[in-house]
Amino acid sequence: MLQAFKDSFVQWNQRTNDREKLQHTYIVLLMFVVFLAGLVSLFNATRSRQLMYAALALIITLAVNFVVWSLLKTTLLDRLPRPTRRR
């Protein structure tokens, strides 16, 4: 099972670009913080609320990241010449 996880991680690393990896990292981190806030809420509501504020900051960061990359892609990156591979 560990080998299957490693293989899927290697495939993910090869298939995605840096921007997508960053967005995936934000989403995984967000899910972890929300899960942690749920666990902490069983013991301390104040700390859980603070973790949810951190999750809100991650959501805002993710949204800004989406918007900035979309604007860059539509306005600038599509107009740049693509590098060609030498054979």
Gaussian input, Z-matrix of N, CA and C with variables (Angstrom, degrees):
# hf/3-21g

backbone

0 1
 N
 C     1     B1
 C     2     B2     1     A1
 N     3     B3     2     A2     1     D1
 C     4     B4     3     A3     2     D2
 C     5     B5     4     A4     3     D3
 N     6     B6     5     A5     4     D4
 C     7     B7     6     A6     5     D5
 C     8     B8     7     A7     6     D6
 N     9     B9     8     A8     7     D7
 C    10    B10     9     A9     8     D8
 C    11    B11    10    A10     9     D9
 N    12    B12    11    A11    10    D10
 C    13    B13    12    A12    11    D11
 C    14    B14    13    A13    12    D12
 N    15    B15    14    A14    13    D13
 C    16    B16    15    A15    14    D14
 C    17    B17    16    A16    15    D15
 N    18    B18    17    A17    16    D16
 C    19    B19    18    A18    17    D17
 C    20    B20    19    A19    18    D18
 N    21    B21    20    A20    19    D19
 C    22    B22    21    A21    20    D20
 C    23    B23    22    A22    21    D21
 N    24    B24    23    A23    22    D22
 C    25    B25    24    A24    23    D23
 C    26    B26    25    A25    24    D24
 N    27    B27    26    A26    25    D25
 C    28    B28    27    A27    26    D26
 C    29    B29    28    A28    27    D27
 N    30    B30    29    A29    28    D28
 C    31    B31    30    A30    29    D29
 C    32    B32    31    A31    30    D30
 N    33    B33    32    A32    31    D31
 C    34    B34    33    A33    32    D32
 C    35    B35    34    A34    33    D33
 N    36    B36    35    A35    34    D34
 C    37    B37    36    A36    35    D35
 C    38    B38    37    A37    36    D36
 N    39    B39    38    A38    37    D37
 C    40    B40    39    A39    38    D38
 C    41    B41    40    A40    39    D39
 N    42    B42    41    A41    40    D40
 C    43    B43    42    A42    41    D41
 C    44    B44    43    A43    42    D42
 N    45    B45    44    A44    43    D43
 C    46    B46    45    A45    44    D44
 C    47    B47    46    A46    45    D45
 N    48    B48    47    A47    46    D46
 C    49    B49    48    A48    47    D47
 C    50    B50    49    A49    48    D48
 N    51    B51    50    A50    49    D49
 C    52    B52    51    A51    50    D50
 C    53    B53    52    A52    51    D51
 N    54    B54    53    A53    52    D52
 C    55    B55    54    A54    53    D53
 C    56    B56    55    A55    54    D54
 N    57    B57    56    A56    55    D55
 C    58    B58    57    A57    56    D56
 C    59    B59    58    A58    57    D57
 N    60    B60    59    A59    58    D58
 C    61    B61    60    A60    59    D59
 C    62    B62    61    A61    60    D60
 N    63    B63    62    A62    61    D61
 C    64    B64    63    A63    62    D62
 C    65    B65    64    A64    63    D63
 N    66    B66    65    A65    64    D64
 C    67    B67    66    A66    65    D65
 C    68    B68    67    A67    66    D66
 N    69    B69    68    A68    67    D67
 C    70    B70    69    A69    68    D68
 C    71    B71    70    A70    69    D69
 N    72    B72    71    A71    70    D70
 C    73    B73    72    A72    71    D71
 C    74    B74    73    A73    72    D72
 N    75    B75    74    A74    73    D73
 C    76    B76    75    A75    74    D74
 C    77    B77    76    A76    75    D75
 N    78    B78    77    A77    76    D76
 C    79    B79    78    A78    77    D77
 C    80    B80    79    A79    78    D78
 N    81    B81    80    A80    79    D79
 C    82    B82    81    A81    80    D80
 C    83    B83    82    A82    81    D81
 N    84    B84    83    A83    82    D82
 C    85    B85    84    A84    83    D83
 C    86    B86    85    A85    84    D84
 N    87    B87    86    A86    85    D85
 C    88    B88    87    A87    86    D86
 C    89    B89    88    A88    87    D87
 N    90    B90    89    A89    88    D88
 C    91    B91    90    A90    89    D89
 C    92    B92    91    A91    90    D90
 N    93    B93    92    A92    91    D91
 C    94    B94    93    A93    92    D92
 C    95    B95    94    A94    93    D93
 N    96    B96    95    A95    94    D94
 C    97    B97    96    A96    95    D95
 C    98    B98    97    A97    96    D96
 N    99    B99    98    A98    97    D97
 C   100   B100    99    A99    98    D98
 C   101   B101   100   A100    99    D99
 N   102   B102   101   A101   100   D100
 C   103   B103   102   A102   101   D101
 C   104   B104   103   A103   102   D102
 N   105   B105   104   A104   103   D103
 C   106   B106   105   A105   104   D104
 C   107   B107   106   A106   105   D105
 N   108   B108   107   A107   106   D106
 C   109   B109   108   A108   107   D107
 C   110   B110   109   A109   108   D108
 N   111   B111   110   A110   109   D109
 C   112   B112   111   A111   110   D110
 C   113   B113   112   A112   111   D111
 N   114   B114   113   A113   112   D112
 C   115   B115   114   A114   113   D113
 C   116   B116   115   A115   114   D114
 N   117   B117   116   A116   115   D115
 C   118   B118   117   A117   116   D116
 C   119   B119   118   A118   117   D117
 N   120   B120   119   A119   118   D118
 C   121   B121   120   A120   119   D119
 C   122   B122   121   A121   120   D120
 N   123   B123   122   A122   121   D121
 C   124   B124   123   A123   122   D122
 C   125   B125   124   A124   123   D123
 N   126   B126   125   A125   124   D124
 C   127   B127   126   A126   125   D125
 C   128   B128   127   A127   126   D126
 N   129   B129   128   A128   127   D127
 C   130   B130   129   A129   128   D128
 C   131   B131   130   A130   129   D129
 N   132   B132   131   A131   130   D130
 C   133   B133   132   A132   131   D131
 C   134   B134   133   A133   132   D132
 N   135   B135   134   A134   133   D133
 C   136   B136   135   A135   134   D134
 C   137   B137   136   A136   135   D135
 N   138   B138   137   A137   136   D136
 C   139   B139   138   A138   137   D137
 C   140   B140   139   A139   138   D138
 N   141   B141   140   A140   139   D139
 C   142   B142   141   A141   140   D140
 C   143   B143   142   A142   141   D141
 N   144   B144   143   A143   142   D142
 C   145   B145   144   A144   143   D143
 C   146   B146   145   A145   144   D144
 N   147   B147   146   A146   145   D145
 C   148   B148   147   A147   146   D146
 C   149   B149   148   A148   147   D147
 N   150   B150   149   A149   148   D148
 C   151   B151   150   A150   149   D149
 C   152   B152   151   A151   150   D150
 N   153   B153   152   A152   151   D151
 C   154   B154   153   A153   152   D152
 C   155   B155   154   A154   153   D153
 N   156   B156   155   A155   154   D154
 C   157   B157   156   A156   155   D155
 C   158   B158   157   A157   156   D156
 N   159   B159   158   A158   157   D157
 C   160   B160   159   A159   158   D158
 C   161   B161   160   A160   159   D159
 N   162   B162   161   A161   160   D160
 C   163   B163   162   A162   161   D161
 C   164   B164   163   A163   162   D162
 N   165   B165   164   A164   163   D163
 C   166   B166   165   A165   164   D164
 C   167   B167   166   A166   165   D165
 N   168   B168   167   A167   166   D166
 C   169   B169   168   A168   167   D167
 C   170   B170   169   A169   168   D168
 N   171   B171   170   A170   169   D169
 C   172   B172   171   A171   170   D170
 C   173   B173   172   A172   171   D171
 N   174   B174   173   A173   172   D172
 C   175   B175   174   A174   173   D173
 C   176   B176   175   A175   174   D174
 N   177   B177   176   A176   175   D175
 C   178   B178   177   A177   176   D176
 C   179   B179   178   A178   177   D177
 N   180   B180   179   A179   178   D178
 C   181   B181   180   A180   179   D179
 C   182   B182   181   A181   180   D180
 N   183   B183   182   A182   181   D181
 C   184   B184   183   A183   182   D182
 C   185   B185   184   A184   183   D183
 N   186   B186   185   A185   184   D184
 C   187   B187   186   A186   185   D185
 C   188   B188   187   A187   186   D186
 N   189   B189   188   A188   187   D187
 C   190   B190   189   A189   188   D188
 C   191   B191   190   A190   189   D189
 N   192   B192   191   A191   190   D190
 C   193   B193   192   A192   191   D191
 C   194   B194   193   A193   192   D192
 N   195   B195   194   A194   193   D193
 C   196   B196   195   A195   194   D194
 C   197   B197   196   A196   195   D195
 N   198   B198   197   A197   196   D196
 C   199   B199   198   A198   197   D197
 C   200   B200   199   A199   198   D198
 N   201   B201   200   A200   199   D199
 C   202   B202   201   A201   200   D200
 C   203   B203   202   A202   201   D201
 N   204   B204   203   A203   202   D202
 C   205   B205   204   A204   203   D203
 C   206   B206   205   A205   204   D204
 N   207   B207   206   A206   205   D205
 C   208   B208   207   A207   206   D206
 C   209   B209   208   A208   207   D207
 N   210   B210   209   A209   208   D208
 C   211   B211   210   A210   209   D209
 C   212   B212   211   A211   210   D210
 N   213   B213   212   A212   211   D211
 C   214   B214   213   A213   212   D212
 C   215   B215   214   A214   213   D213
 N   216   B216   215   A215   214   D214
 C   217   B217   216   A216   215   D215
 C   218   B218   217   A217   216   D216
 N   219   B219   218   A218   217   D217
 C   220   B220   219   A219   218   D218
 C   221   B221   220   A220   219   D219
 N   222   B222   221   A221   220   D220
 C   223   B223   222   A222   221   D221
 C   224   B224   223   A223   222   D222
 N   225   B225   224   A224   223   D223
 C   226   B226   225   A225   224   D224
 C   227   B227   226   A226   225   D225
 N   228   B228   227   A227   226   D226
 C   229   B229   228   A228   227   D227
 C   230   B230   229   A229   228   D228
 N   231   B231   230   A230   229   D229
 C   232   B232   231   A231   230   D230
 C   233   B233   232   A232   231   D231
 N   234   B234   233   A233   232   D232
 C   235   B235   234   A234   233   D233
 C   236   B236   235   A235   234   D234
 N   237   B237   236   A236   235   D235
 C   238   B238   237   A237   236   D236
 C   239   B239   238   A238   237   D237
 N   240   B240   239   A239   238   D238
 C   241   B241   240   A240   239   D239
 C   242   B242   241   A241   240   D240
 N   243   B243   242   A242   241   D241
 C   244   B244   243   A243   242   D242
 C   245   B245   244   A244   243   D243
 N   246   B246   245   A245   244   D244
 C   247   B247   246   A246   245   D245
 C   248   B248   247   A247   246   D246
 N   249   B249   248   A248   247   D247
 C   250   B250   249   A249   248   D248
 C   251   B251   250   A250   249   D249
 N   252   B252   251   A251   250   D250
 C   253   B253   252   A252   251   D251
 C   254   B254   253   A253   252   D252
 N   255   B255   254   A254   253   D253
 C   256   B256   255   A255   254   D254
 C   257   B257   256   A256   255   D255
 N   258   B258   257   A257   256   D256
 C   259   B259   258   A258   257   D257
 C   260   B260   259   A259   258   D258

   B1=1.4410
   B2=1.5355
   B3=1.3332
   B4=1.4534
   B5=1.5286
   B6=1.3034
   B7=1.4653
   B8=1.5322
   B9=1.3389
   B10=1.4647
   B11=1.5211
   B12=1.3318
   B13=1.4605
   B14=1.5233
   B15=1.3202
   B16=1.4613
   B17=1.5205
   B18=1.3348
   B19=1.4709
   B20=1.5251
   B21=1.3263
   B22=1.4676
   B23=1.5202
   B24=1.3319
   B25=1.4672
   B26=1.5272
   B27=1.3161
   B28=1.4702
   B29=1.5228
   B30=1.3376
   B31=1.4673
   B32=1.5275
   B33=1.3275
   B34=1.4659
   B35=1.5290
   B36=1.3169
   B37=1.4600
   B38=1.5287
   B39=1.3180
   B40=1.4583
   B41=1.5232
   B42=1.3306
   B43=1.4712
   B44=1.5185
   B45=1.3253
   B46=1.4614
   B47=1.5245
   B48=1.3181
   B49=1.4641
   B50=1.5351
   B51=1.3065
   B52=1.4666
   B53=1.5266
   B54=1.3037
   B55=1.4703
   B56=1.5226
   B57=1.3280
   B58=1.4585
   B59=1.5227
   B60=1.3188
   B61=1.4702
   B62=1.5187
   B63=1.3288
   B64=1.4584
   B65=1.5269
   B66=1.3235
   B67=1.4547
   B68=1.5228
   B69=1.3275
   B70=1.4637
   B71=1.5263
   B72=1.3225
   B73=1.4622
   B74=1.5220
   B75=1.3301
   B76=1.4635
   B77=1.5355
   B78=1.3057
   B79=1.4597
   B80=1.5263
   B81=1.3276
   B82=1.4681
   B83=1.5226
   B84=1.3208
   B85=1.4584
   B86=1.5240
   B87=1.3154
   B88=1.4570
   B89=1.5247
   B90=1.3265
   B91=1.4661
   B92=1.5291
   B93=1.3437
   B94=1.4538
   B95=1.5246
   B96=1.3319
   B97=1.4618
   B98=1.5236
   B99=1.3186
   B100=1.4686
   B101=1.5281
   B102=1.3232
   B103=1.4649
   B104=1.5266
   B105=1.3255
   B106=1.4563
   B107=1.5268
   B108=1.3152
   B109=1.4715
   B110=1.5245
   B111=1.3314
   B112=1.4646
   B113=1.5131
   B114=1.3234
   B115=1.4673
   B116=1.5258
   B117=1.3213
   B118=1.4637
   B119=1.5243
   B120=1.3194
   B121=1.4669
   B122=1.5300
   B123=1.3250
   B124=1.4622
   B125=1.5209
   B126=1.3393
   B127=1.4542
   B128=1.5234
   B129=1.3356
   B130=1.4585
   B131=1.5278
   B132=1.3143
   B133=1.4668
   B134=1.5298
   B135=1.3109
   B136=1.4657
   B137=1.5268
   B138=1.3184
   B139=1.4667
   B140=1.5309
   B141=1.3113
   B142=1.4630
   B143=1.5259
   B144=1.3052
   B145=1.4610
   B146=1.5305
   B147=1.3229
   B148=1.4603
   B149=1.5278
   B150=1.3240
   B151=1.4649
   B152=1.5260
   B153=1.3152
   B154=1.4656
   B155=1.5255
   B156=1.3325
   B157=1.4701
   B158=1.5276
   B159=1.3278
   B160=1.4652
   B161=1.5307
   B162=1.3347
   B163=1.4676
   B164=1.5273
   B165=1.3148
   B166=1.4653
   B167=1.5253
   B168=1.3282
   B169=1.4601
   B170=1.5295
   B171=1.3263
   B172=1.4623
   B173=1.5242
   B174=1.3215
   B175=1.4699
   B176=1.5324
   B177=1.3288
   B178=1.4630
   B179=1.5262
   B180=1.3267
   B181=1.4640
   B182=1.5175
   B183=1.3162
   B184=1.4575
   B185=1.5274
   B186=1.3249
   B187=1.4609
   B188=1.5308
   B189=1.3281
   B190=1.4680
   B191=1.5249
   B192=1.3248
   B193=1.4593
   B194=1.5329
   B195=1.3308
   B196=1.4653
   B197=1.5220
   B198=1.3206
   B199=1.4608
   B200=1.5252
   B201=1.3304
   B202=1.4622
   B203=1.5196
   B204=1.3275
   B205=1.4589
   B206=1.5244
   B207=1.3240
   B208=1.4696
   B209=1.5232
   B210=1.3217
   B211=1.4561
   B212=1.5242
   B213=1.3241
   B214=1.4613
   B215=1.5197
   B216=1.3042
   B217=1.4636
   B218=1.5246
   B219=1.3090
   B220=1.4621
   B221=1.5239
   B222=1.3324
   B223=1.4569
   B224=1.5153
   B225=1.3169
   B226=1.4513
   B227=1.5264
   B228=1.2957
   B229=1.4629
   B230=1.5181
   B231=1.3131
   B232=1.4668
   B233=1.5267
   B234=1.3192
   B235=1.4687
   B236=1.5210
   B237=1.3291
   B238=1.4594
   B239=1.5204
   B240=1.3176
   B241=1.4738
   B242=1.5262
   B243=1.3151
   B244=1.4545
   B245=1.5288
   B246=1.3279
   B247=1.4719
   B248=1.5161
   B249=1.3067
   B250=1.4642
   B251=1.5090
   B252=1.3169
   B253=1.4431
   B254=1.5195
   B255=1.2985
   B256=1.4566
   B257=1.5185
   B258=1.3049
   B259=1.4697
   B260=1.4987
   A1=110.55
   A2=115.03
   A3=118.33
   A4=110.95
   A5=117.02
   A6=120.79
   A7=111.06
   A8=116.60
   A9=120.09
   A10=110.58
   A11=116.77
   A12=120.44
   A13=110.30
   A14=117.31
   A15=120.70
   A16=111.39
   A17=116.54
   A18=120.08
   A19=111.34
   A20=116.70
   A21=118.94
   A22=110.94
   A23=117.19
   A24=120.05
   A25=111.08
   A26=117.87
   A27=121.36
   A28=110.21
   A29=117.36
   A30=120.69
   A31=110.73
   A32=116.66
   A33=120.36
   A34=109.91
   A35=116.67
   A36=121.18
   A37=111.60
   A38=117.66
   A39=121.39
   A40=112.59
   A41=117.16
   A42=120.62
   A43=114.78
   A44=118.10
   A45=119.82
   A46=110.83
   A47=114.52
   A48=119.11
   A49=109.64
   A50=116.36
   A51=120.81
   A52=112.19
   A53=117.18
   A54=120.29
   A55=110.69
   A56=117.32
   A57=120.85
   A58=111.56
   A59=116.78
   A60=119.88
   A61=110.78
   A62=116.65
   A63=120.74
   A64=110.85
   A65=117.15
   A66=120.37
   A67=111.67
   A68=117.19
   A69=120.31
   A70=110.86
   A71=116.46
   A72=120.35
   A73=110.85
   A74=117.08
   A75=120.09
   A76=110.59
   A77=117.49
   A78=120.74
   A79=111.20
   A80=117.35
   A81=120.19
   A82=110.22
   A83=117.47
   A84=121.36
   A85=110.83
   A86=116.94
   A87=121.25
   A88=110.96
   A89=117.30
   A90=119.89
   A91=111.07
   A92=116.76
   A93=120.25
   A94=111.16
   A95=117.86
   A96=121.14
   A97=110.68
   A98=118.32
   A99=120.91
   A100=109.88
   A101=117.33
   A102=121.05
   A103=110.59
   A104=116.75
   A105=121.45
   A106=110.93
   A107=116.88
   A108=120.12
   A109=110.80
   A110=116.51
   A111=119.10
   A112=112.27
   A113=116.73
   A114=119.75
   A115=111.44
   A116=116.36
   A117=120.25
   A118=110.70
   A119=117.57
   A120=120.36
   A121=112.09
   A122=117.01
   A123=119.65
   A124=111.78
   A125=116.71
   A126=120.50
   A127=113.35
   A128=117.39
   A129=120.42
   A130=109.22
   A131=115.43
   A132=120.28
   A133=112.02
   A134=117.45
   A135=120.48
   A136=111.01
   A137=116.78
   A138=120.27
   A139=110.97
   A140=115.61
   A141=119.51
   A142=110.89
   A143=116.14
   A144=120.44
   A145=110.33
   A146=117.07
   A147=120.68
   A148=110.78
   A149=116.78
   A150=119.83
   A151=111.40
   A152=116.87
   A153=119.55
   A154=110.67
   A155=117.36
   A156=119.48
   A157=109.96
   A158=116.82
   A159=120.26
   A160=109.93
   A161=116.45
   A162=120.29
   A163=110.34
   A164=117.23
   A165=120.67
   A166=110.53
   A167=116.98
   A168=120.53
   A169=110.16
   A170=117.78
   A171=120.70
   A172=111.59
   A173=117.08
   A174=120.47
   A175=109.99
   A176=116.35
   A177=120.07
   A178=110.41
   A179=116.83
   A180=120.72
   A181=111.17
   A182=117.09
   A183=121.43
   A184=111.30
   A185=117.08
   A186=120.45
   A187=111.01
   A188=116.58
   A189=119.85
   A190=109.74
   A191=116.53
   A192=121.08
   A193=110.94
   A194=117.10
   A195=120.96
   A196=111.14
   A197=116.60
   A198=120.73
   A199=110.88
   A200=116.65
   A201=119.73
   A202=111.10
   A203=117.65
   A204=119.54
   A205=112.10
   A206=116.75
   A207=119.29
   A208=110.85
   A209=116.60
   A210=119.94
   A211=111.44
   A212=116.60
   A213=119.41
   A214=111.36
   A215=116.30
   A216=120.05
   A217=110.90
   A218=117.30
   A219=119.38
   A220=112.93
   A221=117.84
   A222=118.76
   A223=114.04
   A224=117.84
   A225=118.88
   A226=113.54
   A227=117.81
   A228=120.46
   A229=113.68
   A230=117.90
   A231=120.24
   A232=111.95
   A233=117.24
   A234=120.36
   A235=113.40
   A236=117.28
   A237=119.99
   A238=109.83
   A239=116.57
   A240=118.21
   A241=110.53
   A242=115.27
   A243=120.67
   A244=109.41
   A245=116.34
   A246=118.16
   A247=110.37
   A248=115.05
   A249=119.61
   A250=109.24
   A251=116.22
   A252=121.56
   A253=110.34
   A254=114.67
   A255=119.35
   A256=109.01
   A257=114.91
   A258=118.90
   A259=110.60
   D1=-37.59
   D2=178.67
   D3=-64.76
   D4=-37.15
   D5=178.24
   D6=-66.05
   D7=-39.02
   D8=177.65
   D9=-63.74
   D10=-38.50
   D11=177.19
   D12=-64.82
   D13=-43.65
   D14=178.33
   D15=-62.48
   D16=-42.76
   D17=179.53
   D18=-62.84
   D19=-43.00
   D20=179.98
   D21=-67.34
   D22=-34.48
   D23=177.58
   D24=-68.07
   D25=-38.64
   D26=177.57
   D27=-65.11
   D28=-42.31
   D29=178.25
   D30=-63.67
   D31=-42.19
   D32=178.08
   D33=-61.79
   D34=-40.68
   D35=179.96
   D36=-63.97
   D37=-36.26
   D38=-179.49
   D39=-78.26
   D40=-32.85
   D41=-174.35
   D42=-83.25
   D43=-24.58
   D44=-173.85
   D45=-106.16
   D46=151.99
   D47=176.07
   D48=-90.92
   D49=178.46
   D50=-174.57
   D51=-64.66
   D52=-37.26
   D53=179.88
   D54=-63.29
   D55=-44.87
   D56=179.61
   D57=-66.87
   D58=-36.00
   D59=177.00
   D60=-63.42
   D61=-41.13
   D62=178.27
   D63=-63.06
   D64=-43.74
   D65=179.01
   D66=-65.87
   D67=-39.70
   D68=176.79
   D69=-63.44
   D70=-37.94
   D71=178.52
   D72=-64.88
   D73=-42.24
   D74=176.70
   D75=-60.06
   D76=-43.32
   D77=-177.78
   D78=-66.55
   D79=-43.30
   D80=178.77
   D81=-64.35
   D82=-43.02
   D83=178.25
   D84=-62.77
   D85=-40.14
   D86=177.84
   D87=-62.32
   D88=-45.74
   D89=178.97
   D90=-62.55
   D91=-39.06
   D92=179.05
   D93=-64.17
   D94=-44.00
   D95=-179.07
   D96=-65.84
   D97=-39.76
   D98=178.49
   D99=-65.98
   D100=-42.22
   D101=177.17
   D102=-61.99
   D103=-44.24
   D104=179.18
   D105=-64.09
   D106=-39.18
   D107=177.75
   D108=-64.09
   D109=-36.62
   D110=176.59
   D111=-64.90
   D112=-40.77
   D113=177.92
   D114=-67.72
   D115=-42.27
   D116=-179.01
   D117=-67.05
   D118=-29.70
   D119=-179.16
   D120=-63.67
   D121=-20.44
   D122=176.14
   D123=-69.05
   D124=-22.30
   D125=-175.58
   D126=-115.01
   D127=-36.96
   D128=-173.76
   D129=-148.12
   D130=110.26
   D131=-176.42
   D132=-69.65
   D133=-34.53
   D134=-178.51
   D135=-65.77
   D136=-46.77
   D137=178.84
   D138=-64.51
   D139=-36.84
   D140=178.26
   D141=-63.43
   D142=-40.42
   D143=178.35
   D144=-64.37
   D145=-38.24
   D146=177.78
   D147=-64.85
   D148=-39.16
   D149=176.54
   D150=-66.14
   D151=-34.87
   D152=177.66
   D153=-68.94
   D154=-32.06
   D155=173.83
   D156=-65.56
   D157=-37.94
   D158=175.78
   D159=-63.67
   D160=-39.58
   D161=177.19
   D162=-64.72
   D163=-38.14
   D164=176.78
   D165=-63.03
   D166=-40.75
   D167=177.03
   D168=-62.97
   D169=-38.43
   D170=176.77
   D171=-65.63
   D172=-39.36
   D173=178.16
   D174=-63.00
   D175=-43.66
   D176=179.15
   D177=-64.31
   D178=-42.16
   D179=177.61
   D180=-61.68
   D181=-42.85
   D182=178.40
   D183=-63.33
   D184=-42.37
   D185=179.58
   D186=-65.04
   D187=-42.89
   D188=178.11
   D189=-63.41
   D190=-40.88
   D191=178.37
   D192=-60.37
   D193=-44.81
   D194=177.82
   D195=-59.73
   D196=-46.09
   D197=-176.30
   D198=-66.64
   D199=-45.52
   D200=-178.50
   D201=-63.42
   D202=-45.34
   D203=179.25
   D204=-65.56
   D205=-36.07
   D206=177.44
   D207=-64.98
   D208=-43.57
   D209=178.61
   D210=-65.32
   D211=-42.26
   D212=177.89
   D213=-62.36
   D214=-42.13
   D215=-177.50
   D216=-66.61
   D217=-44.47
   D218=-176.42
   D219=-76.05
   D220=-30.62
   D221=-175.16
   D222=-97.84
   D223=-31.72
   D224=-171.33
   D225=-122.55
   D226=-50.33
   D227=-170.57
   D228=-67.36
   D229=-32.85
   D230=178.87
   D231=-71.27
   D232=-21.50
   D233=-177.99
   D234=-90.69
   D235=-12.96
   D236=179.48
   D237=-75.97
   D238=146.05
   D239=177.91
   D240=-68.93
   D241=140.31
   D242=179.38
   D243=-84.46
   D244=138.74
   D245=177.79
   D246=-70.81
   D247=143.55
   D248=178.44
   D249=-101.82
   D250=149.05
   D251=179.05
   D252=-86.53
   D253=139.82
   D254=175.87
   D255=-88.65
   D256=140.86
   D257=-179.29
   D258=-104.33

